[in-house]
Amino acid sequence: ALEDQDFRVRASASAALGKIKDPRAVRPLLGLLKDKESSVTEQAGAALEVFGSEALETFLEAAADDTPLVRATAFRALSRTGDPRGAETLVAGLGDDNPVISQSAVDGLIRIGPAAIKILEEAFEGKDVKVRRAIVSVLAAIDDERALNTIVKAVRDHHELVRSRAAAAIGKKKPKDAIPLLIGLLGDPSSEVRHETGLALKEFGQTAV
């Protein structure tokens, strides 16, 4: 039915496979995302929403597919699982030009939580500004003291977008010993960094005085 000449049959078959929830259906459903009929790709995409860690390996493979819709769907699936085994692939998606992929990567790494800290620390050493900035955002949302190490390092990043995000992250986490670091940022040459630093200091209230 998935290869039927009538697109309505293919669409109905996609919906049926989603209801069955058999992991073996994931690969053929991903293949249907390349269908020329939008109704088929929509049904296939909706059917794939029910799958998670049980189809992790298939989604990891699909994350490297040449078809944008297949890749985006795979990243959304990996994001939903919160499975640490998908951390490396999600980190690779942080700098993707497709906003669905990059945002899915951020959301997924936040769901993975503390288990993703080490790989995020390693990835922060890369040259991509967008990736470093995204990493700071992820670490700001992870409730673990170890996340602060890279955030503090980001305060001294050479790019203002990373420094401003780091200032915001410190304001979110509010570690008391970081106040002197923020005060130092008030003299940053970037107005954006100074602005975010001021907002961050307000989060500390009277303790920042």
C-alpha positions, 0 to 999 in steps of 0.5 A, spaced: 500 500 500 505 504 501 507 504 493 500 504 491 499 509 485 493 512 488 496 517 493 490 517 497 492 509 498 499 511 500 496 516 505 491 512 508 497 506 509 501 512 512 496 513 518 495 506 519 502 505 520 502 510 525 497 507 529 500 500 529 506 503 533 511 498 530 518 500 530 519 497 523 514 502 520 519 508 521 524 506 515 518 506 510 515 512 513 521 516 512 521 514 505 514 516 504 517 523 506 520 524 499 513 523 496 511 528 491 504 528 494 504 533 500 498 529 503 502 523 503 508 526 506 504 530 511 500 523 514 507 520 514 510 525 518 504 525 523 505 518 523 512 518 525 510 523 531 509 517 535 515 513 535 521 515 540 527 511 543 525 504 540 527 507 533 533 511 535 538 508 530 533 509 524 532 516 526 540 517 527 541 514 520 535 519 517 539 525 521 544 524 515 539 524 509 540 528 503 532 530 504 531 536 508 524 534 510 527 527 512 532 530 516 528 535 520 523 529 522 529 525 524 531 531 529 524 532 531 524 525 533 531 525 536 529 531 540 523 528 543 526 522 546 531 525 550 535 519 549 543 521 551 545 516 545 542 522 540 547 527 544 552 527 538 547 528 533 543 533 536 550 537 537 551 537 530 545 540 528 546 546 533 549 550 527 544 547 522 541 553 517 534 549 518 531 552 524 527 546 525 533 542 526 537 547 530 531 548 535 530 541 535 537 540 537 537 545 542 530 542 545 533 535 545 539 537 548 536 540 554 531 534 555 537 530 555 540 534 561 546 533 565 548 527 561 549 532 555 554 536 559 561 533 557 559 533 549 557 540 550 563 542 553 567 539 548 563 542 542 564 549 545 571 549 543 569 549 536 569 555 531 562 556 529 559 562 533 552 560 532 554 553 535 557 556 541 551 561 542 546 555 542 551 551 547 550 556 552 543 557 551 542 549 552 547 549 559 543 555 562 537 550 561 540 544 565 540 544 572 547 542 574 552 546 577 557 543 572 554 547 566 556 553 569 564 552 567 562 553 560 558 559 561 563 562 565 568 561 559 563 564 554 563 570 558 570 571 555 569 569 548 571 573 542 564 574 539 559 579 542 553 574 541 556 569 545 558 573 551 551 576 551 548 570 551 553 568 557 551 574 561 543 572 560 545 565 562 548 567 568 542 572 570 538 565 569 542 561 574 544 566 579 550 563 582 552 568 587 560 568 585 559 570 578 557 577 580 564 580 579 564 577 573 558 580 570 560 587 573 566 586 569 562 585 563 559 592 564 565 595 561 564 591 554 565 594 548 559 591 545 552 595 547 548 588 547 553 585 552 552 591 556 545 591 556 544 583 557 549 584 563 545 589 566 539 585 565 542 579 569 545 583 574 537 585 576 536 578 577 540 578 583 537 584 586 540 587 592 546 582 592 549 585 586 550 591 590 
